Amino acid sequence: MSAALRFDVNLSILFTELPLLDRPQAAADAGFAEAELWWPFAGPTPDDAELDALERAFGDAGVRLVGLNFDAGDMPAGDRGLLSRPADSDRFRANIDVAAGFAARMGCRALNALYGNRVDGLDPKAQSELALENLALAAQAAHREGAVVLVEAVNTVENPRYQLDSAKAAVDVVDAVNAATGLGNAKFLCDLYHLAVMGEDLPAVIAAYADRFGHVQIADSPGRGQPGTGDLDFDDLFGRLTDAGYGGRIGLEYKPAGPSADSFGWLPRDRRSGEGNA
């Protein structure tokens, strides 16, 4: 495994056996210096006390937040983003500056904007136009904080109404956002698990789009467990990422087979992010 690769842990899917504010310390105890989160609050504009408590939990643990989702709605109920849905557009816009500002406070430079589900009876073109408008606003807010906005493809086997289910579809949106803003800070979040479920050729995706990657996430397929529980050849994939010049982080976004702390045996402790990472 290349020493250049840097791994962080997603605290919205790992260590969920613990309260949110205890998870940064659990990540630190497992050897991680960096972590990412889905939007962890109930609404788009949490109060200062909630933001302060989360910032303090990361600071006390000595863990850096390196990835944060914008508010994506009620994820357990099936929401997968707000920005392309007219009824939720105002909620997304209310969250933009809050999320970007909190990311800046935390030194986090990557914000993931889930695209959202199809709306029955609404022209898909109208959803695409609204999505581009809102992603441009998000990219502008992120740019002010020195951050990038990530656009992710999500599999439609488990998320049948999600609108971007291929690498090309997500990269096309990234290119459209960058063309609209001229900022160049929209990037592709390459989640290898979702792409694998859709049957994509992962080596071909890496070869074609690595220069557009803003972040990579992993889980084994099938099952979304830790590497070694499915069929993906991670040694090969990590080698291909290195050879393609990918220098970003790899987020662990899998469902552990048992206690989260016991799911990292495949990953040497000295690869769990570390000193000097930008």
C-alpha positions as CSV (number, residue, x, y, z in Angstrom):
1,M,0.0,0.0,0.0
2,S,1.4,3.3,-1.0
3,A,2.7,5.6,1.8
4,A,1.3,8.5,-0.2
5,L,-2.3,7.5,0.5
6,R,-4.1,9.2,3.4
7,F,-7.1,7.7,5.0
8,D,-9.8,9.4,7.2
9,V,-12.8,7.9,8.9
10,N,-16.4,8.9,8.3
11,L,-18.0,9.4,11.7
12,S,-21.5,9.3,10.4
13,I,-21.3,5.6,9.5
14,L,-18.4,4.4,11.8
15,F,-18.4,4.6,15.6
16,T,-22.2,5.1,15.5
17,E,-22.4,2.9,18.5
18,L,-21.3,6.0,20.4
19,P,-22.9,9.5,20.7
20,L,-21.7,11.9,18.1
21,L,-19.6,14.0,20.5
22,D,-17.7,10.9,21.6
23,R,-16.8,9.7,18.1
24,P,-13.8,12.0,17.5
25,Q,-12.0,10.6,20.5
26,A,-12.8,7.1,19.5
27,A,-11.3,7.9,16.1
28,A,-8.2,9.2,17.7
29,D,-8.0,6.1,19.9
30,A,-8.1,4.0,16.7
31,G,-5.2,6.0,15.3
32,F,-7.0,8.4,13.0
33,A,-6.0,12.1,12.9
34,E,-8.7,13.1,10.4
35,A,-12.4,12.4,10.0
36,E,-15.4,13.4,7.9
37,L,-19.1,13.8,8.6
38,W,-22.4,13.8,6.9
39,W,-24.4,16.9,8.0
40,P,-24.8,15.9,11.7
41,F,-27.5,18.3,12.8
42,A,-31.3,18.0,12.6
43,G,-31.8,21.1,10.6
44,P,-29.9,23.4,8.3
45,T,-29.1,26.1,10.8
46,P,-28.1,24.6,14.2
47,D,-27.6,27.0,17.1
48,D,-24.2,28.1,18.2
49,A,-24.1,25.8,21.2
50,E,-24.4,22.7,18.9
51,L,-21.7,24.0,16.6
52,D,-19.4,24.9,19.5
53,A,-19.9,21.5,21.1
54,L,-18.9,19.6,18.0
55,E,-15.9,21.9,17.4
56,R,-14.8,21.3,21.0
57,A,-15.1,17.5,20.6
58,F,-12.8,17.5,17.6
59,G,-10.4,19.8,19.2
60,D,-10.2,17.9,22.5
61,A,-9.6,14.7,20.5
62,G,-6.9,16.2,18.4
63,V,-8.8,15.1,15.2
64,R,-9.2,17.3,12.2
65,L,-12.5,17.5,10.3
66,V,-11.5,17.2,6.6
67,G,-14.9,16.6,4.9
68,L,-18.4,17.8,5.6
69,N,-21.7,17.3,3.8
70,F,-24.1,20.1,3.3
71,D,-27.5,19.4,4.8
72,A,-29.0,16.6,2.7
73,G,-32.4,16.3,4.4
74,D,-33.7,13.3,6.4
75,M,-31.2,10.6,5.3
76,P,-32.8,7.8,7.3
77,A,-36.1,8.6,5.6
78,G,-34.6,8.4,2.2
79,D,-33.5,12.0,1.4
80,R,-30.3,12.2,-0.6
81,G,-29.9,15.9,-1.0
82,L,-32.0,19.0,-1.3
83,L,-30.4,21.2,-3.9
84,S,-32.4,19.9,-6.9
85,R,-35.8,19.8,-5.3
86,P,-37.8,23.0,-5.5
87,A,-39.6,22.4,-2.2
88,D,-36.3,22.1,-0.4
89,S,-34.2,24.7,-2.2
90,D,-34.7,27.4,0.5
91,R,-33.5,24.9,3.1
92,F,-30.4,24.1,1.2
93,R,-29.7,27.8,0.6
94,A,-30.1,28.5,4.3
95,N,-27.5,25.9,5.0
96,I,-24.9,27.0,2.5
97,D,-23.2,29.7,4.6
98,V,-23.7,27.8,7.8
99,A,-21.9,24.7,6.5
100,A,-19.2,26.7,4.7
101,G,-18.6,28.8,7.8
102,F,-18.4,25.8,10.1
103,A,-16.1,24.1,7.7
104,A,-13.8,27.1,7.7
105,R,-13.8,27.2,11.5
106,M,-12.7,23.6,11.5
107,G,-10.1,23.9,8.9
108,C,-12.1,21.7,6.6
109,R,-11.7,22.4,2.9
110,A,-14.2,19.9,1.3
111,L,-18.0,20.2,1.3
112,N,-20.1,17.4,-0.3
113,A,-23.4,18.5,-1.9
114,L,-25.6,15.5,-2.5
115,Y,-27.6,16.1,-5.7
116,G,-31.0,14.7,-4.5
117,N,-33.8,12.4,-5.6
118,R,-36.1,12.8,-8.6
119,V,-39.4,14.6,-7.9
120,D,-42.5,13.0,-9.4
121,G,-44.3,15.1,-11.9
122,L,-41.4,17.6,-12.3
123,D,-39.4,17.9,-15.5
124,P,-35.9,16.5,-15.0
125,K,-34.5,19.5,-16.9
126,A,-36.0,21.8,-14.3
127,Q,-34.4,19.9,-11.5
128,S,-31.1,20.0,-13.3
129,E,-31.3,23.8,-13.8
130,L,-32.1,24.3,-10.1
131,A,-29.3,22.0,-9.1
132,L,-26.8,24.0,-11.2
133,E,-28.0,27.3,-9.7
134,N,-27.7,26.0,-6.1
135,L,-24.4,24.2,-6.7
136,A,-23.0,27.5,-8.1
137,L,-24.1,29.3,-5.0
138,A,-22.4,26.5,-2.9
139,A,-19.2,26.7,-4.9
140,Q,-19.1,30.5,-4.5
141,A,-19.5,30.2,-0.7
142,A,-16.9,27.4,-0.5
143,H,-14.5,29.5,-2.6
144,R,-14.7,32.3,-0.1
145,E,-13.5,29.9,2.5
146,G,-10.8,28.3,0.4
147,A,-12.8,25.1,0.0
148,V,-14.1,22.8,-2.8
149,V,-17.6,21.5,-3.4
150,L,-17.9,17.8,-4.2
151,V,-20.5,16.2,-6.4
152,E,-21.1,12.5,-5.8
153,A,-22.5,9.6,-7.9
154,V,-24.7,7.3,-5.7
155,N,-25.9,3.9,-6.7
156,T,-29.6,3.5,-7.7
157,V,-29.8,-0.1,-6.6
158,E,-30.1,1.1,-3.0
159,N,-31.1,4.7,-3.8
160,P,-33.5,4.2,-6.7
161,R,-34.5,7.9,-7.1
162,Y,-31.1,9.5,-7.0
163,Q,-30.3,11.4,-10.2
164,L,-26.5,10.8,-10.6
165,D,-25.6,7.2,-10.8
166,S,-22.5,7.1,-12.9
167,A,-19.1,8.7,-12.8
168,K,-19.8,10.5,-16.1
169,A,-23.1,11.9,-14.9
170,A,-21.4,13.4,-11.8
171,V,-18.4,14.7,-13.8
172,D,-20.7,16.3,-16.3
173,V,-22.3,18.2,-13.4
174,V,-18.9,19.2,-12.0
175,D,-17.9,20.6,-15.4
176,A,-21.2,22.5,-15.7
177,V,-20.7,24.1,-12.3
178,N,-17.1,25.1,-13.0
179,A,-18.2,26.6,-16.4
180,A,-21.0,28.5,-14.6
181,T,-18.8,30.0,-11.9
182,G,-15.4,30.2,-13.5
183,L,-13.9,29.2,-10.1
184,G,-12.8,25.6,-10.8
185,N,-13.5,24.5,-7.3
186,A,-16.2,21.9,-8.1
187,K,-14.8,18.4,-7.9
188,F,-15.9,14.8,-8.3
189,L,-16.4,12.7,-5.1
190,C,-15.4,9.2,-6.4
191,D,-17.1,6.7,-4.1
192,L,-15.8,3.4,-5.4
193,Y,-18.5,1.4,-3.6
194,H,-21.4,3.2,-5.3
195,L,-19.7,2.9,-8.7
196,A,-19.0,-0.8,-8.1
197,V,-22.6,-1.5,-7.3
198,M,-23.5,0.1,-10.6
199,G,-21.1,-2.2,-12.4
200,E,-18.7,0.5,-13.5
201,D,-15.1,-0.4,-14.5
202,L,-13.3,1.1,-11.6
203,P,-9.8,1.1,-13.1
204,A,-11.3,2.9,-16.2
205,V,-13.0,5.5,-14.0
206,I,-9.7,6.2,-12.2
207,A,-7.8,6.5,-15.5
208,A,-10.4,8.8,-17.0
209,Y,-11.3,11.1,-14.2
210,A,-8.6,11.1,-11.5
211,D,-7.7,14.7,-12.3
212,R,-11.3,15.7,-11.4
213,F,-11.3,13.8,-8.1
214,G,-11.7,16.0,-5.0
215,H,-12.1,13.1,-2.6
216,V,-12.4,9.3,-2.7
217,Q,-14.6,7.1,-0.5
218,I,-14.5,3.3,-0.1
219,A,-16.4,0.3,1.1
220,D,-16.2,-3.2,-0.1
221,S,-18.9,-4.6,-2.5
222,P,-21.2,-6.4,-2.1
223,G,-22.3,-5.5,1.4
224,R,-20.7,-2.1,2.0
225,G,-18.4,-3.6,4.7
226,Q,-14.7,-3.0,5.4
227,P,-12.1,-4.0,2.8
228,G,-11.8,-7.8,2.8
229,T,-15.5,-8.5,3.3
230,G,-16.4,-8.3,-0.4
231,D,-14.9,-8.7,-3.9
232,L,-13.0,-5.5,-4.6
233,D,-9.3,-5.6,-5.0
234,F,-8.2,-2.6,-2.9
235,D,-4.5,-3.1,-3.3
236,D,-5.0,-2.8,-7.1
237,L,-7.3,0.2,-6.8
238,F,-5.0,2.0,-4.4
239,G,-2.1,1.4,-6.7
240,R,-4.0,2.8,-9.6
241,L,-5.0,5.9,-7.6
242,T,-1.3,6.5,-6.8
243,D,-0.2,5.9,-10.4
244,A,-2.9,8.3,-11.6
245,G,-1.4,11.0,-9.3
246,Y,-4.3,11.2,-6.9
247,G,-2.9,12.9,-3.8
248,G,-6.1,13.5,-1.8
249,R,-7.7,11.5,1.1
250,I,-9.6,8.3,1.0
251,G,-12.6,8.3,3.3
252,L,-13.6,5.1,5.0
253,E,-17.4,5.1,4.6
254,Y,-18.3,1.5,5.3
255,K,-20.6,-0.4,7.7
256,P,-18.3,-2.3,10.1
257,A,-18.9,-6.0,10.5
258,G,-18.7,-5.6,14.3
259,P,-17.5,-2.9,16.6
260,S,-16.1,0.0,14.6
261,A,-12.8,-0.2,16.5
262,D,-12.3,-3.8,15.3
263,S,-12.8,-3.0,11.6
264,F,-9.4,-1.5,10.8
265,G,-7.2,-4.5,10.8
266,W,-6.7,-4.3,7.0
267,L,-5.3,-0.7,7.4
268,P,-1.8,-0.3,9.0
269,R,-2.0,2.2,11.8
270,D,0.6,4.5,10.2
271,R,-1.8,4.9,7.2
272,R,-4.6,6.4,9.2
273,S,-3.9,10.0,8.0
274,G,-1.2,11.6,10.1
275,E,1.2,14.5,10.4
276,G,1.7,17.1,7.8
277,N,-1.3,16.4,5.6
278,A,-2.7,19.5,3.8
